[in-house]
Amino acid sequence: MARNMKDSGIEWIGKIPEGWEIRKIKNNFMIYAGATPKSEKTEYWDGGIPWITPADFKTTDKYVSSGRKSLTALGYDSCGTTLVPAGSIIFSKRAPVGSVVIAKNTLCTNQGCLACIPNDAVNNTYFYYCMSIFTEQFELVSAGTTFKEIAASTFASFLLPCPPLSQQNEIVNFLDKESSRIDSMLSKTRSSIEEYKKLKQAVITQAVTKGVRGEREMKDSGVEWIGEIPKKWNRCKLNSICTFINGDRSKNYPSSEDFQDIGIPFIGADSLNGFFVDTYSARHISPAKYASMGGLKITQGDILYTLRGSTIGKNAIANFNDGTIASSLVGIRVKSPFLASSSFLFYWLNSLNEFVQRDLCINGSTAPNLSAENVAQFFIYIPDITEQHEIADYLDAKCAEIDKLIAKKEQLVKELDSYKKSLIYEVVTGKREV
C-alpha cells in the first residue's frame, strides 16, 4: 500500500510521508564550533587529544577517530575548541563545504568544522546519511570569495526531513546494508582500475626497456631495476637529446586578472590528462600578454612535464603551436627528430624507469619538488629512431586497449556513486519505503 505523502514546502526535498516533520538541525543537535591553538607553541601539539580538520575527512569512510595532528591538554585549554562524544556528526563548513563523518570516539575539531551532538530523540546515523546527500544545498547557502563557507547560524537553521525515531532506525538499518554492498562494489571496481593502471605502466616499461621485436641479443644495463636491454641500445642523459625550457618566472607572469575565456593557452598540470595536452581545460591569456612573457613558447611536439606538487611527473605532448606554461611545469623539446621521438619519450616518462629516478631525486622531501636540471640528468636507454617509432606505435595500440577497459570501470564507478546518492535521497526523504 502506497504511503500518503504531503508537500514538505522545500523544493529540493519535495514530498515527504505524512507523520514526518521538517526540522532545523539545531532542533535535533547541540552544535559546537572548533578552534586551533597557536601553531608555534610546541607544547600545544602531539598530545593525546584527537583534533580533526576538514583535511582529515575521507569521503569513503563513515567514521573518523583521529586526524593528522593531536592536542595536548595545554593546547586544548588554550583555544575555544570543545570535546564531543562518540556518535557526534562532524560537518565540514569550509574547504570543502558539506563533507560529513561520524566521530568514532571523543575528539575535538578546528574552526573549519561544526560538531553536532544528537539529542536522545534522533538516530545520528540517519542524519549523517541525510546531510551527506545535500552537499549542493549546503553550498548554495554558503558565502565567500576566496573559498565558500557556511555560517554556523545558517547551518543550525538548515531544514532536514525528520521521520519518527522508529523509522529513522529502520532507514539506518536498510542504508547501512545497502551502502555496504555498494561500497564493496565500488572498492572492487576502484581496485580493478588501479590494477589496470599498473598493467599499463608494466606494458610501457617492458616496451621502452626491451623493445617489441621479439628475441634478440641483449646486454646487462648495469641497473638493477632495468635488467637486460637490447645490445644496440645506447645509454644517455635526457639533456643530450632534449632541451629543457621553464615557464616564465618574472614580473610578467600572469596574475588572476590576466586570465580570460579565449586567447593563448596557459597550460597547468590540470591540462595534462592523456597523451596530448587538453587545451579545453586550460586557462587563456591575451596575445599581448603572451608576447610580453619569456620562458617556453610551445612548439608542437613539446612534452610538458610537472615539476612539483601532488601531480609531480604528470606529462603530455603538445599537439599545437603557441602557448605557454605555469611555473610548476617545464617544456621538454627533442633536439632533433632524427635523434629522438616525442612519442617514445612520452612513454618513457610514464614508465617505471622515470618513476624510480624521480623518486630517488625527491626521496625524503615533505613537499615533492624537482627542477628542470634534475630531470635533465635522468638517464635513458634509447634505440635508433626507427625502433623508437615502432615502440611508440605498439604502445599506442596497447595503451588504447587498456584505456578502454579503465574508462569502462570509471564509468561504472560514476554509475554506482550516482545510484548510491539517489538511493539515499529517496529513502531519507520517504519517497522509497524500507
GUMIDREN-288711 format. One record per residue (C-alpha): residue number from 1; residue in one letter; x, y, z. Coordinates in Angstrom, 2 decimals. Example, Ala and Ser with C-alpha at 12.3 -4.5 7.8 and 13.67 -1.06 7.14 Angstrom:
BEGIN
(1; A; (12.30; -4.50; 7.80)),
(2; S; (13.67; -1.06; 7.14)),
END
This chain:
BEGIN
(1; M; (0.00; 0.00; 0.00)),
(2; A; (1.36; 3.35; -1.05)),
(3; R; (2.23; 5.91; 1.59)),
(4; N; (0.23; 9.08; 1.98)),
(5; M; (2.55; 11.94; 1.06)),
(6; K; (2.49; 15.67; 1.74)),
(7; D; (4.34; 18.68; 0.41)),
(8; S; (7.45; 19.43; 2.52)),
(9; G; (7.39; 23.07; 1.46)),
(10; I; (11.02; 22.76; 0.33)),
(11; E; (11.68; 22.40; -3.39)),
(12; W; (14.78; 20.22; -3.16)),
(13; I; (13.15; 17.83; -0.69)),
(14; G; (9.76; 17.57; -2.38)),
(15; K; (7.06; 15.40; -0.88)),
(16; I; (7.56; 13.53; 2.40)),
(17; P; (5.33; 10.97; 4.16)),
(18; E; (2.57; 12.15; 6.42)),
(19; G; (3.75; 11.91; 10.01)),
(20; W; (7.21; 13.19; 9.09)),
(21; E; (8.41; 16.68; 10.03)),
(22; I; (10.77; 19.23; 8.54)),
(23; R; (13.05; 20.40; 11.36)),
(24; K; (16.03; 22.69; 11.78)),
(25; I; (19.31; 20.93; 12.54)),
(26; K; (19.55; 22.81; 15.84)),
(27; N; (16.28; 21.22; 16.97)),
(28; N; (17.96; 17.80; 16.92)),
(29; F; (21.56; 18.61; 17.82)),
(30; M; (23.76; 20.70; 20.05)),
(31; I; (26.21; 22.41; 17.70)),
(32; Y; (29.79; 23.36; 18.63)),
(33; A; (32.44; 25.20; 16.63)),
(34; G; (36.10; 24.22; 16.78)),
(35; A; (39.32; 26.19; 17.16)),
(36; T; (43.08; 25.99; 16.57)),
(37; P; (45.84; 26.51; 19.17)),
(38; K; (48.85; 28.65; 18.24)),
(39; S; (50.95; 26.63; 15.80)),
(40; E; (54.28; 27.95; 17.13)),
(41; K; (53.61; 26.60; 20.63)),
(42; T; (55.17; 23.14; 20.52)),
(43; E; (53.78; 22.30; 23.95)),
(44; Y; (50.25; 22.51; 22.47)),
(45; W; (50.75; 19.73; 19.94)),
(46; D; (51.30; 15.97; 19.61)),
(47; G; (49.34; 15.05; 22.69)),
(48; G; (46.61; 12.51; 23.29)),
(49; I; (43.54; 14.52; 22.25)),
(50; P; (42.33; 13.79; 18.68)),
(51; W; (41.88; 17.02; 16.68)),
(52; I; (40.01; 16.94; 13.38)),
(53; T; (40.12; 19.32; 10.41)),
(54; P; (38.31; 19.10; 7.04)),
(55; A; (41.54; 17.72; 5.55)),
(56; D; (41.09; 14.64; 7.76)),
(57; F; (37.76; 13.70; 6.18)),
(58; K; (37.88; 10.67; 3.92)),
(59; T; (34.88; 10.60; 1.64)),
(60; T; (34.88; 6.79; 1.56)),
(61; D; (34.77; 6.47; 5.37)),
(62; K; (31.70; 6.95; 7.53)),
(63; Y; (33.72; 7.36; 10.74)),
(64; V; (36.68; 9.41; 11.91)),
(65; S; (38.75; 8.68; 15.01)),
(66; S; (41.85; 10.84; 14.65)),
(67; G; (43.46; 13.47; 12.47)),
(68; R; (46.94; 14.24; 11.24)),
(69; K; (47.53; 16.31; 14.37)),
(70; S; (46.57; 15.99; 18.00)),
(71; L; (46.49; 18.33; 21.01)),
(72; T; (47.94; 18.26; 24.48)),
(73; A; (45.80; 19.26; 27.45)),
(74; L; (47.56; 22.64; 27.34)),
(75; G; (46.73; 23.03; 23.65)),
(76; Y; (43.12; 22.13; 24.26)),
(77; D; (42.79; 24.58; 27.13)),
(78; S; (44.44; 27.36; 25.10)),
(79; C; (41.70; 27.62; 22.48)),
(80; G; (37.94; 27.51; 22.17)),
(81; T; (37.50; 24.02; 20.78)),
(82; T; (35.19; 21.53; 22.51)),
(83; L; (35.49; 17.80; 23.18)),
(84; V; (32.49; 16.00; 21.72)),
(85; P; (31.48; 12.37; 22.34)),
(86; A; (31.49; 9.38; 20.04)),
(87; G; (28.48; 9.49; 17.73)),
(88; S; (28.72; 13.23; 17.11)),
(89; I; (28.36; 14.26; 13.49)),
(90; I; (31.35; 16.28; 12.26)),
(91; F; (30.43; 18.63; 9.42)),
(92; S; (32.92; 20.46; 7.21)),
(93; K; (31.81; 24.09; 6.99)),
(94; R; (34.54; 25.11; 4.51)),
(95; A; (37.16; 23.74; 2.11)),
(96; P; (35.01; 21.85; 1.24)),
(97; V; (31.51; 22.66; 2.41)),
(98; G; (29.32; 19.69; 3.23)),
(99; S; (31.63; 16.75; 3.88)),
(100; V; (30.38; 14.79; 6.86)),
(101; V; (31.64; 11.99; 9.13)),
(102; I; (30.70; 10.45; 12.47)),
(103; A; (33.06; 10.65; 15.45)),
(104; K; (34.15; 7.13; 16.40)),
(105; N; (35.45; 8.35; 19.77)),
(106; T; (35.76; 11.51; 21.84)),
(107; L; (37.54; 14.23; 19.84)),
(108; C; (37.64; 17.94; 19.06)),
(109; T; (37.88; 19.96; 15.84)),
(110; N; (39.30; 23.10; 14.29)),
(111; Q; (37.24; 26.10; 13.15)),
(112; G; (36.63; 24.51; 9.75)),
(113; C; (34.25; 22.02; 11.35)),
(114; L; (30.96; 22.03; 13.21)),
(115; A; (30.41; 19.23; 15.72)),
(116; C; (26.80; 18.11; 16.20)),
(117; I; (25.85; 16.18; 19.35)),
(118; P; (22.50; 14.42; 18.80)),
(119; N; (19.71; 14.54; 21.36)),
(120; D; (18.02; 11.36; 22.59)),
(121; A; (15.15; 11.63; 20.12)),
(122; V; (17.19; 11.08; 16.93)),
(123; N; (19.36; 8.46; 15.30)),
(124; N; (22.64; 10.20; 14.48)),
(125; T; (23.34; 7.92; 11.53)),
(126; Y; (20.05; 8.82; 9.85)),
(127; F; (21.12; 12.47; 9.88)),
(128; Y; (24.61; 11.51; 8.71)),
(129; Y; (23.01; 10.00; 5.60)),
(130; C; (20.67; 12.96; 5.28)),
(131; M; (23.42; 15.57; 5.43)),
(132; S; (25.70; 13.59; 3.11)),
(133; I; (23.43; 13.95; 0.09)),
(134; F; (22.52; 17.62; 0.47)),
(135; T; (26.02; 18.97; -0.23)),
(136; E; (24.79; 21.10; -3.13)),
(137; Q; (22.14; 22.74; -0.97)),
(138; F; (24.67; 23.47; 1.79)),
(139; E; (26.92; 25.10; -0.81)),
(140; L; (24.07; 27.26; -2.11)),
(141; V; (23.62; 28.90; 1.29)),
(142; S; (27.38; 29.36; 1.79)),
(143; A; (29.26; 32.58; 1.11)),
(144; G; (32.80; 33.75; 0.47)),
(145; T; (35.13; 34.80; -2.35)),
(146; T; (38.43; 33.04; -1.58)),
(147; F; (36.53; 29.90; -0.53)),
(148; K; (32.94; 29.06; 0.30)),
(149; E; (31.94; 28.78; 3.97)),
(150; I; (28.60; 28.14; 5.62)),
(151; A; (27.94; 30.21; 8.74)),
(152; A; (27.22; 28.26; 11.92)),
(153; S; (23.86; 30.04; 12.29)),
(154; T; (22.90; 29.17; 8.71)),
(155; F; (23.84; 25.55; 9.26)),
(156; A; (21.92; 25.41; 12.53)),
(157; S; (18.76; 26.67; 10.79)),
(158; F; (19.13; 24.34; 7.80)),
(159; L; (15.98; 22.24; 7.31)),
(160; L; (16.06; 18.46; 7.04)),
(161; P; (13.34; 15.78; 6.92)),
(162; C; (12.77; 14.14; 10.30)),
(163; P; (10.76; 10.89; 10.49)),
(164; P; (9.71; 9.29; 13.79)),
(165; L; (12.63; 7.65; 15.60)),
(166; S; (11.43; 4.11; 14.82)),
(167; Q; (11.50; 4.89; 11.10)),
(168; Q; (14.90; 6.57; 11.42)),
(169; N; (16.19; 3.30; 12.86)),
(170; E; (14.64; 1.28; 10.02)),
(171; I; (16.14; 3.61; 7.43)),
(172; V; (19.59; 3.35; 9.01)),
(173; N; (19.43; -0.46; 9.07)),
(174; F; (18.48; -0.51; 5.39)),
(175; L; (21.05; 2.07; 4.25)),
(176; D; (23.86; 0.52; 6.28)),
(177; K; (23.31; -2.78; 4.45)),
(178; E; (22.79; -1.26; 1.01)),
(179; S; (25.64; 1.24; 1.35)),
(180; S; (27.98; -1.52; 2.48)),
(181; R; (27.03; -3.59; -0.57)),
(182; I; (27.53; -0.66; -2.96)),
(183; D; (30.76; 0.41; -1.24)),
(184; S; (32.11; -3.11; -1.65)),
(185; M; (31.40; -2.95; -5.38)),
(186; L; (32.99; 0.49; -5.57)),
(187; S; (36.08; -0.71; -3.72)),
(188; K; (36.49; -3.70; -6.06)),
(189; T; (35.98; -1.51; -9.12)),
(190; R; (38.48; 1.11; -7.96)),
(191; S; (40.99; -1.64; -7.15)),
(192; S; (40.47; -3.00; -10.66)),
(193; I; (41.18; 0.45; -12.10)),
(194; E; (44.44; 0.63; -10.14)),
(195; E; (45.43; -2.83; -11.37)),
(196; Y; (44.80; -1.78; -14.98)),
(197; K; (46.93; 1.33; -14.40)),
(198; K; (49.74; -0.85; -13.02)),
(199; L; (49.39; -3.15; -16.02)),
(200; K; (49.62; -0.17; -18.35)),
(201; Q; (52.82; 1.03; -16.69)),
(202; A; (54.26; -2.51; -16.82)),
(203; V; (53.49; -2.78; -20.55)),
(204; I; (55.10; 0.62; -21.16)),
(205; T; (58.17; -0.22; -19.05)),
(206; Q; (58.65; -3.55; -20.83)),
(207; A; (58.47; -1.93; -24.26)),
(208; V; (60.80; 1.03; -23.55)),
(209; T; (63.46; -1.19; -21.98)),
(210; K; (63.24; -4.43; -24.01)),
(211; G; (61.73; -3.29; -27.29)),
(212; V; (58.99; -5.07; -29.24)),
(213; R; (60.99; -7.03; -31.84)),
(214; G; (61.00; -10.34; -30.01)),
(215; E; (64.12; -12.32; -29.17)),
(216; R; (67.39; -10.54; -29.80)),
(217; E; (70.89; -10.21; -28.40)),
(218; M; (70.78; -8.48; -25.00)),
(219; K; (73.26; -6.93; -22.58)),
(220; D; (73.26; -6.08; -18.91)),
(221; S; (72.16; -2.49; -18.33)),
(222; G; (74.04; -2.37; -15.05)),
(223; V; (70.89; -1.07; -13.37)),
(224; E; (69.05; -3.45; -11.06)),
(225; W; (65.51; -2.29; -11.78)),
(226; I; (66.06; -2.33; -15.57)),
(227; G; (67.97; -5.57; -16.05)),
(228; E; (68.91; -6.51; -19.59)),
(229; I; (68.40; -4.25; -22.59)),
(230; P; (68.91; -4.80; -26.34)),
(231; K; (72.64; -4.81; -27.16)),
(232; K; (72.49; -1.97; -29.68)),
(233; W; (70.65; 0.46; -27.41)),
(234; N; (72.67; 3.34; -26.00)),
(235; R; (72.61; 4.96; -22.58)),
(236; C; (72.44; 8.75; -22.40)),
(237; K; (71.12; 11.55; -20.23)),
(238; L; (67.93; 13.30; -21.25)),
(239; N; (69.76; 16.61; -21.73)),
(240; S; (71.83; 15.03; -24.52)),
(241; I; (68.73; 14.51; -26.67)),
(242; C; (66.40; 17.21; -25.31)),
(243; T; (66.39; 20.84; -24.26)),
(244; F; (64.54; 21.92; -21.12)),
(245; I; (62.68; 25.25; -21.08)),
(246; N; (60.99; 26.60; -17.96)),
(247; G; (57.93; 28.77; -17.90)),
(248; D; (58.28; 32.50; -17.27)),
(249; R; (59.03; 33.26; -13.61)),
(250; S; (59.49; 37.03; -13.98)),
(251; K; (57.28; 40.00; -13.18)),
(252; N; (55.44; 39.30; -16.43)),
(253; Y; (53.96; 36.10; -15.01)),
(254; P; (50.16; 36.29; -15.36)),
(255; S; (48.04; 37.39; -12.43)),
(256; S; (44.42; 36.32; -11.96)),
(257; E; (43.27; 39.43; -13.84)),
(258; D; (45.17; 38.32; -16.95)),
(259; F; (43.19; 35.13; -17.49)),
(260; Q; (40.33; 35.07; -19.98)),
(261; D; (37.98; 32.62; -21.68)),
(262; I; (39.69; 32.69; -25.07)),
(263; G; (43.18; 33.50; -26.27)),
(264; I; (46.58; 31.84; -25.98)),
(265; P; (46.59; 28.61; -23.88)),
(266; F; (48.30; 28.88; -20.50)),
(267; I; (48.90; 25.27; -19.52)),
(268; G; (48.93; 23.91; -15.97)),
(269; A; (49.04; 20.37; -14.62)),
(270; D; (45.23; 20.09; -14.86)),
(271; S; (45.54; 20.01; -18.64)),
(272; L; (47.91; 17.02; -18.72)),
(273; N; (45.29; 14.29; -18.81)),
(274; G; (46.39; 11.90; -21.50)),
(275; F; (48.72; 11.51; -24.44)),
(276; F; (48.02; 15.04; -25.70)),
(277; V; (47.62; 18.28; -23.74)),
(278; D; (43.96; 19.14; -23.12)),
(279; T; (43.67; 22.80; -24.14)),
(280; Y; (39.92; 22.87; -23.39)),
(281; S; (40.62; 22.75; -19.64)),
(282; A; (43.38; 25.36; -19.85)),
(283; R; (43.21; 28.99; -18.86)),
(284; H; (43.99; 31.58; -21.55)),
(285; I; (45.87; 34.86; -21.84)),
(286; S; (45.80; 37.62; -24.43)),
(287; P; (48.25; 37.65; -27.37)),
(288; A; (49.79; 40.83; -25.91)),
(289; K; (50.39; 39.18; -22.53)),
(290; Y; (51.83; 36.13; -24.26)),
(291; A; (54.22; 38.29; -26.29)),
(292; S; (55.47; 40.00; -23.10)),
(293; M; (56.42; 36.73; -21.43)),
(294; G; (59.69; 34.88; -21.56)),
(295; G; (60.16; 31.19; -20.97)),
(296; L; (58.65; 28.41; -23.03)),
(297; K; (56.77; 29.26; -26.20)),
(298; I; (55.13; 25.94; -27.01)),
(299; T; (56.02; 24.19; -30.25)),
(300; Q; (54.09; 21.16; -31.48)),
(301; G; (55.79; 18.03; -30.13)),
(302; D; (56.97; 19.61; -26.85)),
(303; I; (56.42; 17.43; -23.79)),
(304; L; (55.03; 19.41; -20.86)),
(305; Y; (56.16; 17.93; -17.55)),
(306; T; (55.07; 18.78; -13.97)),
(307; L; (57.92; 19.58; -11.60)),
(308; R; (56.18; 19.84; -8.25)),
(309; G; (53.06; 19.30; -6.23)),
(310; S; (50.77; 16.31; -5.93)),
(311; T; (50.87; 15.77; -9.71)),
(312; I; (54.68; 15.75; -9.98)),
(313; G; (55.82; 13.77; -13.04)),
(314; K; (52.50; 14.18; -14.87)),
(315; N; (53.11; 14.94; -18.53)),
(316; A; (51.60; 15.16; -22.02)),
(317; I; (52.56; 16.12; -25.56)),
(318; A; (51.54; 19.47; -27.06)),
(319; N; (49.87; 18.96; -30.45)),
(320; F; (49.66; 22.70; -31.14)),
(321; N; (51.86; 25.76; -31.56)),
(322; D; (51.70; 28.94; -29.49)),
(323; G; (51.05; 28.62; -25.79)),
(324; T; (52.99; 28.76; -22.56)),
(325; I; (53.13; 27.01; -19.20)),
(326; A; (52.72; 27.58; -15.49)),
(327; S; (55.89; 27.94; -13.45)),
(328; S; (55.33; 24.46; -11.99)),
(329; L; (55.91; 22.90; -15.43)),
(330; V; (58.84; 22.54; -17.77)),
(331; G; (58.85; 22.06; -21.53)),
(332; I; (60.97; 19.17; -22.85)),
(333; R; (61.86; 19.61; -26.52)),
(334; V; (63.56; 17.00; -28.67)),
(335; K; (66.77; 18.43; -30.19)),
(336; S; (66.37; 16.57; -33.48)),
(337; P; (63.57; 14.37; -34.89)),
(338; F; (66.31; 12.10; -36.24)),
(339; L; (67.64; 11.60; -32.72)),
(340; A; (64.54; 11.06; -30.61)),
(341; S; (60.77; 10.75; -30.92)),
(342; S; (58.49; 12.79; -28.66)),
(343; S; (56.09; 9.84; -28.55)),
(344; F; (58.80; 7.42; -27.41)),
(345; L; (59.98; 9.91; -24.78)),
(346; F; (56.42; 10.41; -23.57)),
(347; Y; (56.09; 6.70; -22.96)),
(348; W; (59.48; 6.56; -21.27)),
(349; L; (58.42; 9.42; -18.98)),
(350; N; (55.42; 7.29; -17.98)),
(351; S; (57.45; 4.16; -17.31)),
(352; L; (58.78; 2.70; -14.08)),
(353; N; (62.27; 3.88; -15.07)),
(354; E; (61.30; 7.53; -14.87)),
(355; F; (59.33; 6.94; -11.67)),
(356; V; (62.29; 5.33; -9.88)),
(357; Q; (64.68; 8.11; -10.85)),
(358; R; (62.14; 10.76; -9.87)),
(359; D; (61.53; 9.06; -6.54)),
(360; L; (65.27; 8.91; -5.83)),
(361; C; (65.50; 12.64; -6.57)),
(362; I; (62.72; 13.69; -4.20)),
(363; N; (63.14; 10.98; -1.55)),
(364; G; (62.67; 12.35; 1.95)),
(365; S; (61.12; 15.62; 0.79)),
(366; T; (57.89; 16.66; 2.52)),
(367; A; (56.98; 18.79; -0.48)),
(368; P; (57.76; 16.89; -3.72)),
(369; N; (59.79; 19.20; -5.90)),
(370; L; (62.02; 18.81; -8.95)),
(371; S; (63.94; 21.25; -11.11)),
(372; A; (64.46; 21.08; -14.85)),
(373; E; (68.10; 20.37; -14.05)),
(374; N; (67.08; 17.30; -12.05)),
(375; V; (65.04; 15.83; -14.89)),
(376; A; (67.72; 16.68; -17.44)),
(377; Q; (70.10; 14.35; -15.56)),
(378; F; (67.78; 11.34; -15.76)),
(379; F; (69.36; 8.60; -17.88)),
(380; I; (67.61; 6.69; -20.62)),
(381; Y; (68.47; 3.66; -22.77)),
(382; I; (67.46; 4.58; -26.29)),
(383; P; (67.24; 2.69; -29.59)),
(384; D; (67.60; 4.19; -33.06)),
(385; I; (64.80; 6.42; -34.30)),
(386; T; (63.17; 3.69; -36.44)),
(387; E; (62.80; 1.39; -33.45)),
(388; Q; (61.56; 4.29; -31.29)),
(389; H; (58.68; 4.80; -33.74)),
(390; E; (57.96; 1.04; -33.73)),
(391; I; (57.75; 1.03; -29.93)),
(392; A; (55.57; 4.14; -29.85)),
(393; D; (53.16; 2.66; -32.43)),
(394; Y; (52.96; -0.58; -30.47)),
(395; L; (52.25; 1.28; -27.23)),
(396; D; (49.66; 3.50; -28.89)),
(397; A; (47.62; 0.37; -29.67)),
(398; K; (48.24; -1.46; -26.37)),
(399; C; (47.57; 1.56; -24.17)),
(400; A; (44.39; 2.35; -26.11)),
(401; E; (43.10; -1.15; -25.28)),
(402; I; (43.88; -0.73; -21.57)),
(403; D; (42.48; 2.81; -21.50)),
(404; K; (39.16; 1.50; -22.85)),
(405; L; (38.98; -1.01; -20.00)),
(406; I; (39.84; 1.72; -17.48)),
(407; A; (37.18; 4.02; -18.97)),
(408; K; (34.52; 1.30; -18.57)),
(409; K; (35.47; 0.79; -14.93)),
(410; E; (35.48; 4.55; -14.30)),
(411; Q; (32.01; 4.81; -15.83)),
(412; L; (30.83; 2.03; -13.51)),
(413; V; (32.21; 3.98; -10.52)),
(414; K; (30.21; 7.04; -11.64)),
(415; E; (27.05; 4.97; -12.03)),
(416; L; (27.44; 3.30; -8.62)),
(417; D; (28.13; 6.66; -6.95)),
(418; S; (25.07; 8.14; -8.62)),
(419; Y; (22.91; 5.17; -7.67)),
(420; K; (24.04; 5.33; -4.04)),
(421; K; (23.25; 9.04; -3.77)),
(422; S; (19.87; 8.56; -5.45)),
(423; L; (19.02; 5.67; -3.14)),
(424; I; (19.93; 7.63; -0.01)),
(425; Y; (17.91; 10.63; -1.20)),
(426; E; (14.82; 8.55; -1.93)),
(427; V; (14.97; 6.77; 1.43)),
(428; V; (15.77; 9.72; 3.73)),
(429; T; (13.01; 11.79; 2.14)),
(430; G; (10.49; 8.94; 2.40)),
(431; K; (9.93; 8.54; -1.33)),
(432; R; (11.03; 4.92; -1.04)),
(433; E; (9.69; 2.87; 1.83)),
(434; V; (12.01; 0.37; 3.59)),
END
